[in-house]
């Protein structure tokens, strides 16, 4: 008799596919059958990596920069990140506080691995980036979701936050501007979060990967700049969104040196290091011309304004104007159907691929996420198709 396979470790039993990839797979199946699909689901810029950055990476390969690098990153990139982040947030950052990784997700995963013990509580936004909860549970910690208030442009529901933060809270995760809502946390809320973190001796992981995609004159303040927060804050950032470098896999974290040293060791014994030529391209991204970044930001703002106006003209949908990132999170509660059912219907009936709000947590029910990293023409066509499909649906 054949022996049964041993069971997998429990730490992976909770993991689920990320919603964007699941809906992308459905859309691709329809495309393989000849259907035209408008993609508003995947959160990546539709622009090519900027020419100066791509050429820098190519030159690095041809010059033989294809060898192992220090696990924490090559010194020129760590120094460039320290200067850039210091200038962006308005404080001094040292290169030894910077850890480079193959994408930004390792800078979520490894700091949590270094900080969390089983049973520790972690506050995080719901709706929010699905990897937050997945990593929390992988570490054996207890996820504590805090709802985002649509009335406050999707900042934390501060009543919930005050009720749930406690001396069991080891880590608070914030994301501003936010995926999936595009919301920015106002400074008065950041102040409350900072005070709570210090009162309960909690760390804060601040996901700031969309911080260059803000549609107002005032930048989003980093919680690291509040008094007493530099020694307990991790900034997670990367190159994917700002510089259209999703496939280059280049991210980084800025954190106190004592934590950076631990994360360096975790990188050493896992991924080893980030590709050298990718890091060279990262140096060019930060130190080279920034005019293309501003040009892309203006294009996204134009698309945002158009898609918000178009969604609000569709019966049953209301949509607040997001302050950053490249997502809208329209309210579809008046339609009276679950968000997953509605997203499936729009894909099958209209040929428009969007994501159900529930893909980002239970509190995302009643919403859809649309990514406007597509052309104006495609977005206009998608809005027409959504309007027609919903008129039949109702």
N, C-alpha and C positions, 0 to 999 in steps of 0.2 A: 504494500500500500504506500502511495506517495505521501511523504511528509508534507504537511501544510507549511506555507511560508510563514516566517515569523512576522508579527504585526509591526507596522511602522511606529516610530516614536510618537507619543501623544502631541508633542509640540507642533507637529505639522497637521494635525487632524482638523484644525479650524480654518485652514487656508482655503481661499476660494479664488477663482480667476478674477482679475481686475475687470470691471464692467466694460470699460472702453474696448478692451481686446475681445471680449465676448461678442459685443455688438459689431465690431469690425469684422469678425469672422463670419457672422450672419450676412453682413453686407457683401462681403467678397463672394460668398456662395451665390447670392443673387446676381452679382456681376458676372460670375462664371456662366450663368444661364442667359446672359445677354441683357440683363436689366441695367438701366442707367441709375446710378446711386449718387446722391449728393452727400458728401461726407462732412458732417458737423459734429463728429464724436471724438476724434483723436486730438489730444491737447498738444499739438506741436505746430510751430510756425510753418506756413506754406511757402516760405522763401528758402532759397538755397543759402548755405553758409556763405557769409560775406567773402568776396574774392580775396582780400588781403589775408584773411585768416586761413582759408583753404590753401592758398599758395604757400603760406608759411609752413603748414603741415606737410605739404608735398616736398618742399625743400628739405625739411628735417629728415624725411625718409631717404631722399636721394643723397643726403650728406651722412647717412649711416647712423642717425639717431634712432635706433631701433633696438636698443639694449635695455637691460634692467635699469631702473632708477631707484633712488631711496623711496621706501614705502610711503613716507609722508608727502612726497612730491619733490620735484627738482627745486633747488634754491631760488632760481630766477622767478619761477611761478609763485612760490610761497611769498616771496618778497613783493611781487606785483599785486597779489591778492591782498596782502596786508596794507599796502598803500591805498589800493582802490577802496577796500572796505572802510579803512580809516577816514578817507576823504568823504565817502558816501554817508557815513553815519555821524561824522564829526568827532572822532576820538582817535587816540593813538592805538594801533594794533601792531603787535610784533609778529615777525615771520614764524616764530616758534609756537604761535597760537593757531597756525593754519595747518589743516590737514587736507590733502588732495585725494580724491577717490575716483574710481571709474564710474562716473555718474554721481548724482546727488543722493540717491537712495542709500548707499553705504554710510553716508553722513547722517542719516536717520537711524540706521540699523546699529552701527557700532557704538555711537554714544549711548544709545539705550541699553545695549549689551553691557557697557561699562558701568552704568549707573543703577540699573534696576535689579532688584531681588524679587523672587516669587512673593506675591501678595502685595507688593507696593502698588499704590494707586497712581494712575496717570490720567490727567484731564486732557481732553482733546476735543476739537470742534466736530460737531455733527449737524449738518452734512460737512464732510471733509474728505481729504485725500485718503483713499481706502488703505494705503499702506500703513497709516498711523496705527489703526486698530490691529492690523495683521501683525505688525512688529511687537506691539505691546503684549499681545497674547502669546506670541512666540517666546517672549522672555519670561512668561509665567506671571506677569504683572496683571493687575486688574484694570480694565479700561473703564473710564468714567466719562461718558459723552456729555458735552454741554451744547445745548441747542443754539443755533444762530437765529437772531431775531430779524425777520424781514423788515420790520418797521424801523430798525436801526441800521438799515443797509447791510444786514447780515454780519453784524458784530455779535460777540457772545451775549447771550441772555444773562445779564449780570446778576439777576436774582438767583438763577440756577447756579451760577458760578459761586456766589457767596455761600449758598446752601451746601455745596458739594466739596469745596476745598477744605482740607483739614490737615492735621498733623500726619495723616497717612499718605498725603499727596507727595510723591517723590519727584514728579515731573509734570509740567504744564506745557502742552504743545499749542502754539499759536501759528497762524498762517495769514499773512497780510502783505499784499493783496491775496485773496483767497481763491483756491480751487475747491469747489466748483462755482462759487458765487460772484467772484470779482470784488467782494467787499473788502474794505480797509478798516482796521480797528482804530477807533478814535483815540486820541491821546488820553482822554479822561478814563477810558476803559483800560488802556495800557497801564496807567498809574495804579488803578485798583489791582490789576494782576501782579504788578511789580511789588506792591505792598504785601499782597497775600504770599507771594513767593518768599519774601524775606521773613514774614511772620511765621510761616510753617517750614522754613528751611528747605524750600523746594527749588529744583532746577527749572529753567525755562528753555525749551527748544523752539526757536523762532525760525520758521520756514519763510525765507525772504526771496525765493527764487523768481518772483514776478515783480520785484521792486523797481525795475527799470521800465515797467509797463504800467504807468500811472497817468491818468488823464486829467490832472489838475496841476496847478502851478506849485502846490505844496507837496513835497515828498512825504512818504510814509515814514514816521519816526520808528527807529529800532528800539525795542525794549532794553537792549544792552546799554543804552545811553542813560537810563534812569539811575539815580544814585543807588549804590549798593548792588547793581545788577550785573556788572562786568564779571564778577567772580562766580556767577551762577547762571550765565546765559550761553547757549550754543546758537550761533547763526548758521543755518544751512542755506547754501546758495549754489549756483552752478551756471553753466554757459548755454544750456539747451534752449531756453526761452528767449533770452536777450539777443543771442548771436546766431540763432537758428542752427545749433550744433547738437541736436538731439542724438544723432548717431555717432558722434565723436566720443560719447560717454566720458564727460568731464564735469565733476562737481567738487565742492569743497565745504569744509566746516571751519568756523572761527570759534574758538572756545578757550577757557583758561588752560594754561600750559599743563597743569597736572592732569587734566582730562585728555588733552591732546596727546600726551605721552602714552596714556593707556590705549587710546584709539589707534595710535601709530603701531603699537604691538599687535592689536587685533587685525589691522590691515596686513601686517607682516605675515601673519599666520593664516591668512585667508586668501585675499586676492594677490598678495605680494606687492604689486605696484601698478600704477596707471601707465599706459603706453606713453613712451617718451615723446613721440612726434605729436601726439594729442596735447601734451602739456606745452610743447613749444607753440602750438597754435593758440593755446590759451593765453600765453604771454602776449602774443600779437593782438588777440582780442581785447585785452585790457589796456595795453599801452599804445595801440595803433589808433587810427582815426575813429571817432565815435559818431560821425555824422549819419552813417547808415542806421545806427540804433535809433536816432531821433526820427529819421525818415520812416522807418517801420512803425514806430510808435504812433506817428500821425496817421498812417494808413489804418492801423488797428482802430484808432479812435473814430475815423470816418466809418468804418464797418460797424463799430459798436453803435454809433448813433443811428445808423440805418436799420440795424436788426432790432434794436429796442423799439423804434418807431413802428416797424412792420409788425412785430409781435403784439404790440398794444392795439393794433388795428384789427386783430383777429378775435372774433367773439369767443369768450371763454378763457382768454389768456390775458394776464397782466404781467408786466415785466418792469422791474426797477432798473435804473441805469447803473451799471457796475462802475466802480471807481478805478479798477485796475484789472490786470491780467487780460485774457482774451476769451472770456466766457460770459454768457448770460444764463440766468437761472430763473426762467419764467414760472409764475404760479399758474398751475393748470387745475386747481381744485374745483373750479366751477364746471369743468368738463365732467366730473363725477366718475372718473375711472382711475384705477391704479396707474402710477406712472410707468411701470414696466409694461403693462398692457398697452398703454397709449404709445410708448416708444416703439413697441413691436408693430403696432398698427401703422404708424407713420412710415416705418421702414417698408412694410409690405405693400401698403396702399399708395403712399406718396413717393416712395423711393428716396426718402430723406432719413439719414441715419443720425439720430440724436441719442442721448443717454437718459435713462430714467433717474430721477433724483434719488431714489432709494438705493442706487448703486453707490452712493456716497454716505450711506448710513440711514437708519430708520427714520430720522427726522427730516430726511430729504424727500419723503413721500409727499406727493402733491406738487412736485416741481419736475421740470426737465432741465438738463444741461445741454446747451448748444455752444459749440466752439466756433467762433467767427474767424478762424484762420483759414479762410477760403476767399475766393474772389468776390467782388461786389456783385458780379453777374450771377455767380452760383448762389449767393445768399438771397438775392432777389427772387431767383427761380424757386429756391427752397421755400421761401415765405409764401409764394403763390400756391405751391403744392400743398403745404401744410394747411393753409386756409381752405382750399378746396376739399382736402381729405377730412378735415374736422367738420365741415358743413354736412358731409355725408354721415360721419360718425355719430353726430348728435341727432 
